[in-house]
Amino acid sequence: MDSANAAASAGITAPSRAGSSRRAMQIFAAILIVAAALYSFHLGKDALGASEAYSAWAASKPGVAAIVRTPVMDDPGKQVFYYAVLHYYTRIFGLSEVALRSMSATLAVVSLLLIFALGRQMFDAETGVAAAAIWAFNPLAIVFAQTARMYPMFIAISLAHLLTLIRVRSRPSTARAIGCGVLGAAMPYTHMAGLLIVGAEAAMLLRDFTRGRRDPMVWLAMAIALGLFLPYVPVAARQSHDLMYGHSLDYLGPAYNYSLTDKVAALAIAAGFGLWLIFGRAVEKDRDEPLRWLVTWAAIPTLAFVIGSIVLHPMFNPRYLSPGIAATSILVAGGIGAWSIKWRNLLAAGFALLCLILSPFARAKPQPWRELARQVAAGGPAEPVFFESGFVSNGRTANEPSAGFPFGYYSVVFNYYFRGPNPRVAVPGYDPQSARATIESRVSAAGGGWLASWKDGDSVRSELPDAKNFKIVETHREPDLGIYRITPAPR
């Protein structure tokens, strides 16, 4: 006896599928409203971070051509599509902190809509609601939504591309294939990790091909995506070279010293897992294999970054995997739902509630730039502010010549908050002796100055002036940032 007959025999009206779907839509609408309010809360309270200031700097350029022409050394990780959209967005809404971050908050809400749509497309509406609840209040989702960087756009475009690809796969049409291809090209234009997502999708389409599912429309979509990205390949190649070699001093750090045996073993494990994903025996009853698709979509980019970090150079950062992390909410909801719908709903609601309780503690530490601007203004217009040029090194001593950030990494965020006439002086972060000589000379002439350094306390000492002749006060310290007030010592 099925559930409907059992309910009828007991004199109970079983909920219809339409009623269940309506209830799911109502719950999702409530999640969406609460999430939108949370994402929009206090968008302008904290000062911009350094990376956010680069978004404002790029958006303020006169046009898209100027954004594209930005030297790689000035902004080696620039993502053209995000900056271009932000440029036109801020022409309407301005360059305030709220305006800059509101685009991220809007895209975060769009991502929730896409997660729900994907969950419903691949499973059912209830799975879509559970997946949205899991992601909506995740601390990572909140941080992305309130930060003026490309990650909410990267997540939204990637999820939209996956949704259109799934639809092209199930209901092929030329129009859908073209739309899917355009979204596929937009991914790497927003973040280079999008190429890995395209690779993961191609791997699953290869699985379809070997299993007799050979619709040309999905391959047309892939061809359009790669074809539209081809004009940007020379720029991407220059960026990749700079990120791999110039950025060896970046926050990801110098190469690991893994043995050849370890590297070969890591490659073998990754290759074995990849081959299983593509050619392994099906374990799902659903011919579309939604769980395998989601695992592949999230796992292959992750594997690529992990293996690349072992074999070549550190390159793993969770932010680069943000679309896969967001899609994992669908994987979790779908996987648990296949086992128990009751437990899926309970765990999704419990996780969302826990995240909401912890959300006040997930806020990043406020940046000090407004206060620094006030202090510099109070010190007088002649006092210089020093910034280290070269690629940032996460506190490690950078002793190799580097042309990166020639005006100093932190100068962009400082200039966002300070418009006074004080000289901004770039000192070579990779040459502490030269930096010290410049700081001592300029501070002696002006009677005071400031240093904003990305080095840790031990590394920065070699470029700070002699304590016998100068008074040095550390006014702010956090990871990757120290601010120092420097004045000649009283005689």
Salt bridges, closest charged atoms under 4 A:
ASP46 OD2 - ARG363 NH2 2.86
GLU52 OE2 - ARG101 NE 2.84
GLU97 OE2 - ARG370 NH2 2.79
GLU126 OE1 - ARG17 NH2 3.25
GLU201 OE1 - HIS161 NE2 2.73
ASP208 OD2 - ARG169 NE 2.59
ASP250 OD2 - HIS247 ND1 1.74
ASP288 OD1 - ARG213 NH1 2.76
GLU289 OE1 - ARG207 NE 2.83
GLU289 OE2 - ARG292 NE 3.26
GLU371 OE2 - ARG374 NH2 2.36
GLU383 OE1 - ARG485 NH1 2.53
ASP458 OD1 - ARG461 NH1 2.58
GLU463 OE1 - LYS455 NZ 3.09
GLU474 OE2 - ARG477 NE 3.29
GLU478 OE1 - HIS476 NE2 2.54
